[in-house]
């Protein structure tokens, strides 16, 4: 048999076949077959894919951290350390190791290992006696400054307050040393646990979950705010270059020589320019009317001191700069390199949408922390500065809650005026100057 078959086939076929065959067949066929088949097939596929884009990485379920989780640990003890206001991560780790050494070096009589339940939530970190459930420690999550896991050891570093300090104060208990440097007291809790790394990771995750819940409480869907979106906004903005323009203007840069009596102090108060400033140095905050600095008529409050007698002050700690100035008593002539600056700093933050966080925190009008690389840092915000104005409105007498509310609803270009908090207190008579 010779067979030629041409078929044009448009087929929409639905088959439900249940077939049972028992066939014994012997078939001898000689078949030459040419088959031309045109098949038109339309396939419509609808796919629904549910992906959770709001997963916060970490060892715990975010919902569990909201309620709180518990780890078993041994409490080895605690110790207190003095710290600079904004130490580096390396410094923090060195402090954690020092705390472990101090706790382990205690007398055997005073070193009592206690089995505890370590409770971690988005609100607080608590330590409970495993047997009696007595609370040994109860710290708000926001008060935890650093967590270190060193092998099976966990160190929690928490800010402490001086007696009588307001709950709204943003700094830890600060202590002024004999050199005038301001230190901050940290209490370090030391634990031992086979879950040391998980404990550290869980506390870090708790901070992320707490921030997500903060966004939700303020009507912002965390899914609407991806890290890429925030990075794109950052990359589209230039650093607010008012400082760069000002410092690069030769008219503002001056070399001065001051005359003074031997044994006479310079008669100045200096403060830090504030973390976040483009050129970190010290600012002239006040002058003694009868002192050499004021008598010269060449200096003004707000001037930034770059160097003294050819020794650069840029990047040096405040205490070191104060020590250099105190060391001038025996001299009769002092050479200063300064940049003339107004006492008030101008800030310009560009916030395109409320879903983008400003990137700094404020307490009682003072900027307490600043997110590295955020829109606030690019806008010129500095840690330790007192906010004077927001968009032309004075906030000097404004309650803390209203300042926070004003900032939280501000969008577009946010203009602020700030100055170092110490300078503000000196100028308003809230603090007595100590001249050097």
N, C-alpha and C positions, 0 to 999 in steps of 0.2 A: 504494500500500500504506500502510495506517495501522496502526501497531504501538505498543502500550503494553507496557512491560516493567518489572516490579518485581523487583529482585534484592536479596537479603540475602546478603552475601558475607563470610565469615570465611576469610581466605586466608593460608596459610603456604606460600610457593612458592619452590622452588629450581629454577632453569632453567639448563641448559647447552645452548645452541643453536648449532649450526653450520648456516647456511642459505644456500644459493645458489639464486637464483630468476631465471629468464629468462622474463618474462611479457609477452605482447602482449595487452592486454585493452581491449575497448571495452564500457563498461557505462553504461547509462542507467537511473537509478533515481530514482523519486520517493519520498522517505522522510520520513515524519513520525514522529519518535521521541521518546518521553518515557521518560527513564531515571532511576529512583530506585535509587541504590546506597548501601548502608550498608557501610562498610569498617572493620573492626576490625584495627588494626595495632599489634603489640607490638614495641618496639625495645629490645634490651638491648645496651648498649655498655660494654665493659670497657677502660679506658684506663690504661696504665702510663706514668707520666712520671718520668723520672729527672732530677733537678736537683741539681747540686753546690752545697750551701749553705755549703761550707767554702772557697770561693774567696778567696784573699788577694789583694787588688788590687795591681797592680804590673806592671812591664814583663817580668818573668821568670816562668817556670814554677817553682812552689815546689820541686819535686823537683830542679831544676837548681841552686837556691841551696843545697840541702843538700849536693850534691856540689861546688859551686863554679863560678862563671862568671868569665870574663876579659874585660876591656876594654883596648883599647890607649890609651895616654896618654903625655904628656910630663911628666916629673917636673921641676918648676922649682926645688924646694928646700923647706926647712923653717925654721921659727923658733919660738921659745918665748915665751909670754905668761904673765903672772900674771893670775889671774881670781878673782873672788869665788866662794864655794861654789855659790850658786844664782842665776846671772845670768839675766836675762830673755832671751827669744828675740831681742829687738831688740839687746840687748847682745852676744849671741853673734854676730849678723850683723855688727855693728860690729867685733868682734874678728877675724872672718874677713876683712873688708876690710882691717883693719890688717895682718894677716899677709901678705896679698897685696902690700900696699905695701912691707912690710919686705923680702920676698923679691925683689921687682922692683927695689928700690933698692940691692941688693947690688952690689959691684964686678963688672965684666964678667968678671974673672979668676976670681972665686969663684962666679959664677952659671953653672953648667953645666947645660944642658938634656939630660936623659937619657930615651931612649925606654924605656918600661917596660910590663910587663903588670900590670894592676891586678886582683888575684884577690879575689873577694868570695864569702863563704859564710856560713852560719849560725853558724860557729865563729870565723872570723877574717877580717881584711882584710890582705892581703899585697901588697907591691910587689916585683916581680921585674925585674931587668935584662932587657930584651927579647932581648939578644944572648947573655949568659952565663947567664941564669936565676939569677943570684946574688940572694939575698934582701936587699933594701934596707930593708924594714920588715915587721914581723910583729906585729900588734896583735890581741888578742882582740876579738871584736865588741863585747862588753860594755864595753870600755874606750873606745869611740868615743862622745864626748859630743855632738858636733854635726857635721852635714854641710851645707855651703853650696855651691850652684852659682850662680856669678856670671858669666853669659854662657857663655863656653867654659872658665871656670876652676872647678875643684872644690877645696874646702878641707876636709880632714879634721882635726878637732880631737880629740886623744886625751889621756887622762890619763897622767901619768908618775909613777913612784915614786922616792922618794929611796933611795939606797943603803942596804941593810940593812932596808928596809921589808918586812914580811911580805906574802906574796902574798894573804893573806886580809884585809889592811887595806882598808877601804872607801873611803878618801879618796885624792885625788891627792897628789902631793908638796906638803906644806903648808909655807909660809914665814911666819913671824911678822915683820911689819914693825916698825920702831922705834916705831910708834904702837900696837903691840899687835894690829893687825888681822891676821887669818889669811887668807893668800892661797893659791891653788892653782896649780901650774905646769901649763900645757897646752902640748903640742907640736903645732904646726900644719903639716900637710903640704899643699903646694900643687901642683896638677896642671893641665895644660891638655889638653882633649880635645873633639872635636866631639860626643862622647856625654856631655858634662858632666851634663846633666839626667838622662839615663838612669842614670848612675853613682849620683847622689844618690838617685834613686828606688829603685834596686836595693838599696842599703844599708838604706834605710828598710824595704823589703819584707823584707829578711833578718831584721830584728828581729822582724817579725810572724810569719814562718815559724818562727823559733827559739822564740818563745813557744808557738806551736801544738805544736811537737815537745816542749816542756817539759810541756805539759798531757798529751799522749799518754804520755809517759814516766811520768807520775804517775797513769796509769789514768783520765784524764778525756778523754772524747770531745769534741773542740772543737765538734762539731755540737750538743752539748747545751748549749753556753754561747753564746748569741747576745748581741749588744750590747744588744738591747732588753730581754732578761731582766735583764741587769746593771743597766740604767737603771731598770727597774721596781723592783728591790730598793733601789737608791739613793733613788729618789723616795719609797719607803714608809718611809724612816728619817729621823728628825729628827736634826739635829746634836746630839751629846752635849753637853748644856747645863750641865754641872757648872761650867765656867768662867763661863758667862753668869750663872748664879745667884750664884756666888761674887763676881764683879766688880760685880754690881748690888746686893749687900748693903752698905749704908752702913757697917755695923759693921767691914767689912774695909778700907775706904778711909780713909786717914789723911793729914793734913797735919802734917808734922813740921818742927821747927827744931832744927838741931844747932849747937852752939858749938864752935869750933876756934881754934887759934892761927894767927896770920898766918904763912904759909910752910909750914904743916903740911898734908900730904896727908890725904885723907879716910880712907885706910886700908881700902880695899875691893877686892874682885875681882868683876867683873861678867861675865856670859856672856849670850849670846842666849837668848831664850825658846824658840827653835826654830821653823823653818818648819812651819806647820800650826797654830800657836797662834792662837786667836781674836783676841787682842790682842797683836801682836808688839812686844815691848819688851825691856828687859834685866832679868836676875835677879841678885839679890845672892847670890854664890856663896861668899864667904868674907870675914872681917873680921880686921884686925890687932888683937890683944887690947889694945894700948896706943893704938890710933887713935881719932879722934873718933867714928866710927860705932859702934864697940864700946862706948866709954865712955858713950855716951848711954843705952844700955840700951833704945833705942826700936826697934831694927832686929833682924831675924832672917834667917838664911840661908833663901833661898827667896822673900823679899819681892820683888815686881816694882815697879820704879821707873817711875812714869808721867811725872814731870817734875822738873826741878831748877831752882830759882829761876824758876819759871813758864815754863821752856823745856821743851816736850814732847819726850820721848824716843821716843814711840810711832812705830814705822816707820823709825826712824833706824838706819843701819849701826852695828855694834858699835864700830868705830874712832871714829866721830863722838861716840858717847856717852862713850867713854873720854876723848876730847879735852875734852869739856865738864867732866867730873869733874876732870881734871888742871888745868883752868883755874880751879879753886876755891882754889888754894893761897894766893892773896893775900887771900882773904876770911876773916872771922872768924865769920860766921854763914851757914848754908846752909839753904835751905828745900826740903824734899822732899815730893813727893806720891807715896804708895806704896799698893799693895794687899798686905795681909798674906796670904801664901800659904805652904802647906807646901812643903818642898823636893821632895817626891815628887808627880808628876802621876798622876792616876787616868785610865785609858783603858778604854773599853768598846766593843768591836767586836762587831757583830751579823752573824754569817755563817750564813745559813740552810742552806747546803749546801757541801760541799767543792769543788764545781765552780766556785764563785765565788772568784776570787783575792782575797787579803787587800789587795793594793794597796800594799805597802811591802816594802823589802828590808832585810836586817840582816846585819851582819858583826861577828863577835866581840861580839855583844850590843848593838851600836850601830846605831840606825836610820839608814840611809844615804840612802834615797830614799823618796819618797811620791808616789803617784799622785793627781793633782789630782781632787777630787770623788769619790774612792773610799770604800769603807766604812771603811777605816782612818782617813782624814782626818776623816770624820764621827764616828769614835769617839774622836778626840782624840790620835792618834799624831802625834809631832813629830820632824822630822829633827834629828839630832844628839843625841838622847836615848839614854841607856843603859837597857836593860830590866832591871829589878830583880826583878820577879815576873811569872809567867804563871799565872793561875788559882790564886793563893795559894801557888804553888811558887817558891821562890827560884831564880833562874838566874844569880846572880852568879858562881858557880864552875862553871857548866855549860859544857861544850865547845860550840864554835860549831855543830857538826853536830847536836848534840842539841837546841839551841835551835831550829834550822831545822826539825828533825823534829817538835818539839812544836808549833810554829806551823802546820806544814803539815797536821797531822791534827786541829787544833782546829776545832770547829764549834759553832754556837749562840752563846751569849754568851761572849766571850773577855775576861776581865778582866786588865789589866796595870797594873803600877806602873813608872813611868819617871822619870828625872831627867836634866838636861843632863849629857852625858858628862864635860865638864870639871869640873863640880861633883862628880861621883862620884869622879873621880881626886883632886881636892883633899881630899875628905872621907876618902878611904881612904889618903891619904899617897902616892899614886902620882905626884903632880905638886907641885912647889914653887910656892906662890902668889906672884904679882908684884902687890903692892898699889899702888893709885893714889890 
